[in-house]
Amino acid sequence: MITRLHLTLFTLLIFSCSKQEVNLTGKELWESLDISNYSMIQQISCYCFPEDYTLPKSIVVENKKIKSINGFSPNKTIGFESFYTIDRIFEFIELKLDDEPEFYDIEYDSEYGYPNYLFFDMSKMIADEEIGYHISNFKILK
């Protein structure tokens, strides 16, 4: 009887630990990996001008700071302040969620936890205030 009880408790413990690991949020997974250097393609989706602003940008991040956008210093890129590191994107998500959007969609990369797609519509009654980001071609740099 006691052996069965121990076996049952042990089994529950194993499965509960496994579930916790599987249920890490994207942000928790990202932070646990402590990735400081990476490259990615980032594209903003918005009703913004000039059109160059919404074209995909190749971003290199070193020591958790943007080093270059399309091979240039960040401040040489139109709208550079709207391109973010992954850490900053998580902050952006939290700010938008605090503002209680009418609609949002966020998808996370299963391997690294970063958001590879996010979209916010703060008010369905207002046109052109929607914003989204798409992240692709993520690569860890040494």
C-alpha positions as a Markdown table, in Angstrom:
| # | Residue | x | y | z |
|---|---|---|---|---|
| 1 | Met | 0.0 | 0.0 | 0.0 |
| 2 | Ile | 2.7 | 2.5 | 1.0 |
| 3 | Thr | 4.8 | 1.5 | -2.1 |
| 4 | Arg | 1.8 | 2.2 | -4.4 |
| 5 | Leu | 1.3 | 5.6 | -2.7 |
| 6 | His | 4.9 | 6.5 | -3.2 |
| 7 | Leu | 4.8 | 5.3 | -6.8 |
| 8 | Thr | 1.7 | 7.4 | -7.4 |
| 9 | Leu | 3.1 | 10.5 | -5.8 |
| 10 | Phe | 6.4 | 10.1 | -7.7 |
| 11 | Thr | 4.5 | 9.7 | -11.0 |
| 12 | Leu | 2.5 | 12.9 | -10.3 |
| 13 | Leu | 5.6 | 14.8 | -9.4 |
| 14 | Ile | 7.4 | 13.8 | -12.6 |
| 15 | Phe | 4.4 | 14.8 | -14.8 |
| 16 | Ser | 3.8 | 18.0 | -13.0 |
| 17 | Cys | 7.5 | 19.1 | -13.4 |
| 18 | Ser | 7.3 | 18.2 | -17.1 |
| 19 | Lys | 4.2 | 20.2 | -17.6 |
| 20 | Gln | 5.8 | 23.3 | -16.0 |
| 21 | Glu | 8.8 | 23.1 | -18.3 |
| 22 | Val | 6.5 | 22.7 | -21.4 |
| 23 | Asn | 4.3 | 25.6 | -20.3 |
| 24 | Leu | 7.0 | 28.2 | -20.2 |
| 25 | Thr | 5.7 | 31.4 | -21.7 |
| 26 | Gly | 7.6 | 32.8 | -24.7 |
| 27 | Lys | 9.1 | 35.5 | -22.6 |
| 28 | Glu | 10.2 | 33.0 | -19.9 |
| 29 | Leu | 11.8 | 30.8 | -22.5 |
| 30 | Trp | 13.5 | 33.7 | -24.2 |
| 31 | Glu | 14.9 | 35.1 | -20.9 |
| 32 | Ser | 16.1 | 31.6 | -19.8 |
| 33 | Leu | 18.2 | 31.3 | -22.9 |
| 34 | Asp | 19.9 | 34.7 | -22.3 |
| 35 | Ile | 20.6 | 35.3 | -26.0 |
| 36 | Ser | 22.6 | 38.6 | -26.4 |
| 37 | Asn | 23.8 | 38.4 | -30.0 |
| 38 | Tyr | 21.5 | 37.6 | -32.9 |
| 39 | Ser | 20.3 | 38.7 | -36.3 |
| 40 | Met | 16.7 | 38.7 | -37.7 |
| 41 | Ile | 14.5 | 40.2 | -40.4 |
| 42 | Gln | 11.9 | 42.5 | -38.8 |
| 43 | Gln | 9.0 | 44.0 | -40.7 |
| 44 | Ile | 6.5 | 46.5 | -39.4 |
| 45 | Ser | 3.0 | 46.3 | -40.5 |
| 46 | Cys | 1.2 | 49.7 | -40.3 |
| 47 | Tyr | -0.3 | 52.5 | -42.3 |
| 48 | Cys | 2.9 | 54.4 | -42.3 |
| 49 | Phe | 4.8 | 56.6 | -44.7 |
| 50 | Pro | 7.2 | 56.5 | -46.5 |
| 51 | Glu | 6.7 | 53.0 | -47.8 |
| 52 | Asp | 10.3 | 52.2 | -47.1 |
| 53 | Tyr | 9.4 | 52.2 | -43.4 |
| 54 | Thr | 7.4 | 49.0 | -43.8 |
| 55 | Leu | 9.9 | 47.1 | -45.9 |
| 56 | Pro | 11.6 | 44.1 | -44.2 |
| 57 | Lys | 14.8 | 45.2 | -42.4 |
| 58 | Ser | 17.8 | 43.0 | -41.6 |
| 59 | Ile | 18.7 | 43.8 | -37.9 |
| 60 | Val | 21.9 | 42.8 | -36.1 |
| 61 | Val | 21.8 | 42.8 | -32.3 |
| 62 | Glu | 25.0 | 42.7 | -30.2 |
| 63 | Asn | 25.0 | 42.7 | -26.4 |
| 64 | Lys | 21.2 | 43.2 | -26.5 |
| 65 | Lys | 21.4 | 46.5 | -28.5 |
| 66 | Ile | 20.7 | 47.1 | -32.2 |
| 67 | Lys | 24.1 | 47.3 | -33.9 |
| 68 | Ser | 22.8 | 47.7 | -37.5 |
| 69 | Ile | 19.7 | 47.9 | -39.6 |
| 70 | Asn | 20.3 | 46.8 | -43.2 |
| 71 | Gly | 24.0 | 47.1 | -42.6 |
| 72 | Phe | 23.9 | 50.8 | -41.4 |
| 73 | Ser | 24.0 | 52.4 | -38.0 |
| 74 | Pro | 20.5 | 52.4 | -36.6 |
| 75 | Asn | 20.1 | 56.2 | -36.7 |
| 76 | Lys | 20.7 | 56.2 | -40.5 |
| 77 | Thr | 17.5 | 54.2 | -41.0 |
| 78 | Ile | 14.1 | 56.0 | -41.4 |
| 79 | Gly | 12.0 | 55.3 | -38.3 |
| 80 | Phe | 14.9 | 53.5 | -36.6 |
| 81 | Glu | 13.3 | 54.1 | -33.2 |
| 82 | Ser | 10.4 | 51.8 | -34.2 |
| 83 | Phe | 12.7 | 48.8 | -34.8 |
| 84 | Tyr | 13.3 | 46.8 | -31.7 |
| 85 | Thr | 15.4 | 44.1 | -30.0 |
| 86 | Ile | 13.5 | 41.0 | -28.9 |
| 87 | Asp | 13.6 | 42.3 | -25.3 |
| 88 | Arg | 12.2 | 45.6 | -26.4 |
| 89 | Ile | 9.4 | 43.8 | -28.3 |
| 90 | Phe | 8.4 | 42.1 | -25.1 |
| 91 | Glu | 8.1 | 45.5 | -23.5 |
| 92 | Phe | 6.1 | 46.8 | -26.4 |
| 93 | Ile | 3.7 | 43.9 | -26.1 |
| 94 | Glu | 3.2 | 44.6 | -22.4 |
| 95 | Leu | 2.5 | 48.2 | -23.0 |
| 96 | Lys | 0.0 | 47.4 | -25.7 |
| 97 | Leu | -1.7 | 44.8 | -23.6 |
| 98 | Asp | -1.9 | 47.3 | -20.7 |
| 99 | Asp | -3.9 | 49.6 | -23.1 |
| 100 | Glu | -6.5 | 46.9 | -23.5 |
| 101 | Pro | -6.6 | 46.4 | -27.3 |
| 102 | Glu | -9.9 | 45.4 | -28.9 |
| 103 | Phe | -8.0 | 42.8 | -30.8 |
| 104 | Tyr | -4.6 | 41.3 | -30.7 |
| 105 | Asp | -2.7 | 38.3 | -32.0 |
| 106 | Ile | 0.7 | 37.1 | -30.8 |
| 107 | Glu | 2.6 | 34.0 | -32.0 |
| 108 | Tyr | 5.8 | 32.8 | -30.3 |
| 109 | Asp | 8.7 | 30.8 | -31.7 |
| 110 | Ser | 8.6 | 27.4 | -30.1 |
| 111 | Glu | 12.4 | 27.0 | -30.0 |
| 112 | Tyr | 13.5 | 30.3 | -28.6 |
| 113 | Gly | 10.3 | 31.9 | -27.3 |
| 114 | Tyr | 10.6 | 35.3 | -29.1 |
| 115 | Pro | 7.4 | 36.6 | -30.7 |
| 116 | Asn | 7.6 | 36.0 | -34.4 |
| 117 | Tyr | 4.3 | 37.7 | -35.1 |
| 118 | Leu | 2.3 | 40.3 | -33.2 |
| 119 | Phe | -0.6 | 42.5 | -34.2 |
| 120 | Phe | -2.6 | 45.0 | -32.2 |
| 121 | Asp | -5.8 | 46.8 | -33.2 |
| 122 | Met | -6.5 | 49.2 | -30.3 |
| 123 | Ser | -9.9 | 50.3 | -31.6 |
| 124 | Lys | -12.0 | 48.8 | -34.3 |
| 125 | Met | -13.7 | 52.1 | -34.7 |
| 126 | Ile | -10.5 | 53.9 | -35.7 |
| 127 | Ala | -8.9 | 53.2 | -39.0 |
| 128 | Asp | -5.1 | 53.1 | -39.6 |
| 129 | Glu | -4.0 | 52.8 | -36.0 |
| 130 | Glu | -3.2 | 49.1 | -36.2 |
| 131 | Ile | 0.4 | 47.9 | -35.8 |
| 132 | Gly | 2.1 | 44.6 | -36.2 |
| 133 | Tyr | 5.6 | 43.1 | -36.4 |
| 134 | His | 6.8 | 40.0 | -38.2 |
| 135 | Ile | 10.1 | 38.5 | -37.2 |
| 136 | Ser | 11.8 | 35.9 | -39.4 |
| 137 | Asn | 15.3 | 34.5 | -40.2 |
| 138 | Phe | 16.3 | 34.6 | -36.6 |
| 139 | Lys | 19.9 | 33.4 | -36.1 |
| 140 | Ile | 22.0 | 33.4 | -33.0 |
| 141 | Leu | 25.4 | 35.0 | -33.5 |
| 142 | Lys | 28.6 | 34.2 | -31.6 |
